[in-house]
């Protein structure tokens, strides 16, 4: 039993979806497919959500355009009988999307977002399912909202593990044991009141990991448009190096520091249940890819480079010259927690605390407003955070050449630099 996750790029067009067949026909039948929204669908749904807050007529128009794109996609793949079945299936979600737009109110931004954006995965998996039925696969389509139960933290919902695992054993495991494939959605779930939720960044990878852990799968494979993990983002850095094998520990460190590889929350359920994770290329299934597992012995890692741009470096100083010790730190972290703001780097002195955050303008405005009640706040905007694991001084000098360093922290294995 195994889990395959296909991201939006792998099904971005009818041609891409059709090109997955060589992978799928070699896949054992007791395999669960976790599939994302195709192409730029999530971006389109986010635009619809924003429009719905201002002009519902415009939002409905944009939704209709998105519906037509999915219909055209299905028409390019499916023969008449299967197309008619798919369109009936899709119409359920087209209607749900229109209802979600009608229900938008300005005071429930995150809730409304999830009701709208969750439709992307439901529509793409519907097409994927009917395509595979047409190709002769014994396959079951599952609405993951009937499986994954969460709290009401919209846009970053927390999974009710015990309740969800019971649903997995009841709804998914018997189907797989019958020797059927299952296709379901990544990124989404539902609350106890059946409201749709999303699971946060890289939610589809996380879905695959959670379901694999609950099914005690042999392994998980994430199919991407690269031939494996690189030591840095090839879009940002030249001469990157492919990593053949890497430990969960290294990957979770990379992801924590901001690498767009595998989200930290994806790693935890796999590591906890010792389930290997493969990252492979859907453009060439014969490439070896990268293996991520608990222990990797005798591996010499190249420098692992992560660059987070659009950062803000903030200095918080006590107005009464009280020390920034445990009491003040507890208070500051209480504010960060309340506003759901992640600290990417921090350092404190006698009466000041310096931290680096993602510069999300609305969140930062709220943070500054809250902090200024008791502290003096100074900011450096437009900075970048560079992290290098297994660094050398030569690499660090090369990466920071012609940059002004605002803050630097080093341990034996890792260096982090805030620069401008």
C-alpha positions in Angstrom: 0.0 0.0 0.0 1.4 3.4 -1.0 0.5 7.0 -1.5 1.2 9.1 -4.6 0.8 12.9 -4.5 0.4 14.8 -7.8 0.7 18.5 -7.7 -0.9 21.1 -9.9 1.9 21.2 -12.4 1.6 17.5 -13.1 -2.0 17.9 -14.2 -1.7 21.5 -15.6 -3.2 20.5 -18.9 -5.0 17.6 -20.5 -1.8 16.6 -22.2 0.0 16.6 -18.8 -2.7 14.5 -17.2 -2.6 12.0 -20.1 1.2 11.9 -19.9 0.9 10.5 -16.3 -0.5 7.2 -17.7 2.9 5.5 -17.9 3.4 6.2 -14.2 -0.1 5.1 -13.3 -0.3 1.8 -15.2 2.9 0.6 -13.3 1.4 1.5 -10.0 0.1 -1.3 -7.7 -3.7 -1.2 -7.4 -3.8 -0.6 -3.6 -2.5 3.0 -4.1 -4.0 6.2 -2.9 -3.7 9.2 -5.2 -3.7 12.6 -3.5 -4.2 15.3 -6.2 -4.0 19.1 -6.1 -6.0 21.7 -8.1 -4.6 21.9 -11.6 -2.5 24.7 -12.9 -3.3 28.2 -11.6 -6.8 27.2 -10.3 -6.0 28.1 -6.7 -4.8 31.6 -7.8 -8.0 32.0 -9.8 -10.2 31.0 -6.8 -8.3 33.5 -4.6 -9.1 36.2 -7.1 -12.8 35.2 -7.0 -12.7 35.3 -3.2 -11.3 38.9 -3.2 -13.9 39.9 -5.9 -16.7 38.5 -3.8 -15.9 40.8 -1.0 -16.4 43.8 -3.3 -18.6 42.8 -6.2 -20.4 39.5 -6.2 -21.5 39.9 -9.8 -17.9 40.1 -10.9 -17.1 37.1 -8.7 -19.8 35.0 -10.3 -18.5 36.0 -13.7 -15.0 34.9 -12.8 -16.4 31.7 -11.4 -18.2 31.0 -14.6 -15.0 31.5 -16.6 -13.3 29.0 -14.3 -16.1 26.5 -14.7 -15.8 26.8 -18.5 -12.0 26.1 -18.3 -12.7 22.9 -16.3 -15.4 21.9 -18.8 -13.0 22.4 -21.7 -10.3 20.5 -19.9 -12.7 17.5 -19.4 -13.9 17.7 -23.1 -10.2 17.4 -24.2 -9.8 14.2 -22.2 -13.1 12.3 -22.1 -15.3 10.5 -24.5 -19.1 11.1 -24.6 -20.3 8.8 -21.8 -17.5 9.6 -19.4 -17.7 13.3 -20.3 -21.4 13.4 -19.4 -20.7 11.6 -16.1 -17.9 14.0 -15.3 -20.0 17.1 -16.1 -22.8 15.9 -13.8 -20.2 15.4 -11.1 -18.6 18.8 -11.7 -21.9 20.6 -11.6 -22.2 19.7 -7.9 -19.0 21.7 -7.2 -19.9 24.5 -9.7 -23.1 25.0 -7.7 -21.2 24.8 -4.4 -18.8 27.5 -5.6 -21.7 29.9 -6.6 -23.3 29.3 -3.2 -20.0 30.1 -1.5 -19.8 33.4 -3.4 -23.3 34.3 -2.4 -22.5 33.6 1.3 -19.4 35.9 1.4 -19.6 38.5 4.2 -16.8 41.0 5.0 -16.4 39.9 8.6 -15.6 36.2 7.9 -12.6 36.6 5.5 -10.8 33.3 6.3 -13.9 31.2 6.5 -15.1 32.6 3.1 -11.7 32.0 1.6 -11.8 28.3 2.5 -15.3 27.7 1.2 -14.2 29.1 -2.2 -10.6 28.0 -2.6 -11.3 24.4 -1.6 -13.3 23.9 -4.8 -10.2 23.6 -6.9 -9.1 20.2 -5.6 -12.7 18.9 -5.8 -13.0 19.8 -9.5 -9.6 18.6 -10.6 -9.9 15.2 -8.9 -13.3 14.8 -10.5 -11.8 15.1 -14.0 -8.8 12.9 -12.9 -11.2 10.2 -11.6 -13.4 10.1 -14.7 -10.3 10.0 -17.0 -8.9 7.0 -15.1 -12.3 5.2 -15.2 -12.2 5.8 -19.0 -8.8 4.2 -19.1 -10.0 1.1 -17.3 -8.7 1.7 -13.8 -10.7 0.2 -10.9 -10.8 3.4 -8.9 -12.9 5.1 -6.2 -13.4 8.8 -5.9 -13.4 10.1 -2.3 -14.4 13.5 -1.0 -11.7 14.0 1.6 -13.9 16.4 3.5 -15.8 13.2 4.7 -12.5 11.8 6.0 -10.3 14.6 7.4 -11.9 16.3 10.5 -10.4 19.6 11.7 -10.9 22.5 14.0 -12.1 25.9 12.8 -8.8 27.5 12.2 -9.6 28.5 8.7 -6.8 28.7 6.2 -4.5 26.7 8.5 -6.8 24.0 10.1 -5.5 21.6 12.7 -6.5 17.9 12.1 -8.4 15.9 14.7 -6.1 13.0 14.5 -8.2 10.4 16.3 -11.5 11.2 14.5 -9.8 11.3 11.1 -7.9 8.0 11.6 -11.2 6.3 12.4 -12.6 7.7 9.1 -9.5 6.5 7.2 -10.0 3.0 8.6 -13.7 3.0 7.8 -13.7 4.7 4.4 -10.3 4.3 2.8 -8.7 1.1 4.0 -11.4 -1.3 2.9 -11.4 0.1 -0.6 -7.6 -0.3 -0.9 -7.8 -3.8 0.6 -10.2 -4.7 -2.2 -7.4 -3.9 -4.7 -8.9 -0.6 -5.9 -7.2 2.7 -6.4 -8.5 5.8 -4.6 -8.3 9.4 -5.8 -8.9 12.1 -3.3 -8.0 15.8 -2.7 -5.1 17.3 -0.9 -5.1 20.6 1.0 -8.7 20.4 2.3 -10.8 19.0 5.1 -13.9 19.8 7.0 -15.0 20.9 10.5 -17.5 19.1 12.7 -20.2 21.4 11.1 -19.1 20.3 7.6 -17.6 23.7 6.7 -14.7 23.3 4.3 -11.2 24.2 5.5 -7.8 24.4 4.0 -4.7 23.0 5.7 -2.2 25.8 5.0 0.9 26.0 2.8 1.8 22.7 1.0 -1.4 21.3 2.4 -1.5 18.6 -0.3 1.8 17.1 0.7 0.6 17.2 4.3 -2.6 15.3 3.3 -0.5 12.6 1.6 1.7 12.2 4.7 -1.2 12.1 7.2 -3.1 9.5 5.1 0.0 7.4 4.6 0.7 7.4 8.4 -2.9 6.4 9.2 -2.8 3.7 6.5 0.7 2.5 7.6 1.7 2.9 3.9 5.0 1.4 2.7 6.1 4.8 1.2 4.9 8.1 -0.2 6.0 9.5 -3.6 5.6 13.2 -4.4 5.7 13.7 -8.2 7.2 17.1 -9.2 8.6 18.7 -12.3 12.2 18.4 -11.1 14.4 15.3 -10.9 14.7 15.4 -7.1 15.7 17.8 -4.3 18.4 20.3 -5.0 20.7 21.9 -2.4 19.2 25.3 -3.4 16.4 26.7 -5.4 17.6 26.5 -9.0 15.4 29.6 -9.9 17.5 31.6 -7.4 21.0 30.0 -7.6 23.2 28.7 -10.4 25.0 25.4 -10.3 22.7 23.6 -7.8 23.4 20.0 -6.9 20.9 17.2 -6.7 20.7 15.3 -3.4 20.3 11.6 -3.9 19.4 10.7 -0.3 18.7 12.9 2.7 17.4 12.4 6.3 14.1 13.6 7.6 16.1 15.7 10.1 17.9 17.6 7.3 14.7 18.2 5.3 12.7 19.4 8.2 15.6 21.9 9.0 15.6 23.1 5.4 11.8 23.5 5.4 11.8 25.2 8.8 14.2 27.8 7.4 12.0 28.5 4.4 13.1 26.1 1.7 10.2 25.5 -0.8 10.8 21.7 -0.7 8.7 19.8 1.8 6.7 21.6 4.5 7.8 20.7 8.1 4.4 19.4 9.0 4.6 17.0 6.1 7.7 15.3 7.6 6.4 14.7 11.1 3.8 12.0 10.4 6.2 10.2 8.0 9.2 10.3 10.4 7.0 9.2 13.3 5.9 6.1 11.4 9.2 5.5 9.6 7.6 5.9 6.2 10.1 6.8 3.4 9.3 9.7 1.1 10.4 9.8 -2.5 10.5 12.9 -4.6 10.4 12.0 -8.3 10.0 13.6 -11.7 6.7 13.1 -13.5 8.3 14.3 -16.7 10.6 11.2 -16.6 9.5 8.4 -14.3 12.8 6.6 -14.8 14.9 9.2 -13.1 16.0 8.0 -9.6 14.8 11.1 -7.7 15.5 11.7 -4.0 14.9 9.4 -1.1 14.1 11.0 2.3 14.1 8.6 5.3 14.9 8.4 9.0 18.6 7.5 8.8 21.1 8.3 6.1 24.6 7.1 6.8 27.9 8.2 5.4 26.4 11.1 3.5 28.4 14.2 2.9 25.9 17.0 2.3 26.7 20.0 0.1 25.9 23.4 1.5 22.1 23.6 1.8 21.1 27.2 0.8 17.7 28.8 1.6 16.9 32.4 0.7 13.7 34.1 2.0 13.0 37.4 0.4 10.4 40.1 1.4 11.4 40.0 5.0 11.1 42.7 7.7 13.6 43.1 10.5 12.0 44.5 13.6 13.6 45.9 16.8 11.4 46.0 19.9 12.7 48.1 22.8 11.2 48.4 26.3 10.1 52.0 27.0 10.9 51.8 30.7 14.4 50.2 30.2 13.2 46.9 31.8 15.2 43.9 30.7 14.1 41.6 28.0 14.1 38.5 30.1 11.6 35.7 30.6 8.6 37.9 31.4 9.0 40.2 28.4 9.8 37.3 26.1 6.6 35.5 27.3 4.6 38.6 26.6 6.1 39.1 23.2 5.6 35.5 22.1 2.0 35.7 23.4 1.5 38.6 20.9 3.1 36.6 18.1 0.9 33.6 18.9 -2.3 35.6 19.1 -1.6 37.1 15.7 -0.4 33.8 14.2 3.0 35.3 13.2 6.1 33.1 12.8 9.5 34.3 13.9 12.1 33.4 11.3 15.1 34.6 13.3 15.5 36.4 16.7 18.0 37.8 19.0 17.7 39.8 22.2 20.0 42.3 24.1 19.5 43.9 27.5 16.4 46.0 26.7 15.6 45.1 23.1 14.5 42.2 21.0 15.2 41.8 17.3 13.2 39.5 15.1 12.8 38.7 11.4 9.4 38.0 9.9 7.7 37.4 6.6 6.6 40.9 5.4 2.9 40.3 5.1 1.7 43.9 5.2 -1.7 43.4 6.9 -0.2 41.1 9.6 2.8 43.3 10.3 0.5 46.4 10.7 -1.5 44.5 13.3 1.7 43.4 15.0 3.2 46.9 15.1 0.0 48.3 16.4 -0.1 45.8 19.2 3.6 46.1 20.1 3.5 49.9 20.2 1.2 49.9 23.2 4.1 49.0 25.4 7.3 49.1 23.3 9.2 51.3 20.9 9.3 49.6 17.5 11.8 50.2 14.6 11.8 48.3 11.3 14.0 47.6 8.4 11.9 46.6 5.4 12.9 44.9 2.1 15.5 42.7 3.7 16.3 39.0 2.9 17.1 36.1 5.2 19.8 33.8 4.0 20.3 30.4 5.7 23.1 28.0 4.9 23.4 24.6 6.5 26.8 22.8 6.3 28.3 26.2 5.3 31.9 27.0 4.6 33.3 30.5 5.0 34.0 30.6 1.2 30.4 29.8 0.4 29.2 32.4 2.9 31.5 35.1 1.6 30.4 34.4 -2.0 26.7 34.5 -1.1 26.9 37.8 0.8 29.3 39.6 -1.6 28.1 43.2 -2.2 25.4 42.9 0.5 25.1 44.8 3.7 24.7 42.4 6.7 22.3 43.6 9.4 22.4 40.5 11.6 24.3 37.3 11.6 24.0 34.1 13.7 26.1 31.0 13.5 26.2 27.6 15.0 28.5 24.7 14.1 26.3 23.6 11.2 24.1 26.6 10.3 24.6 30.3 9.6 21.7 32.8 9.2 22.2 36.3 7.8 19.8 39.1 7.5 21.0 41.2 4.6 20.0 44.0 2.3 
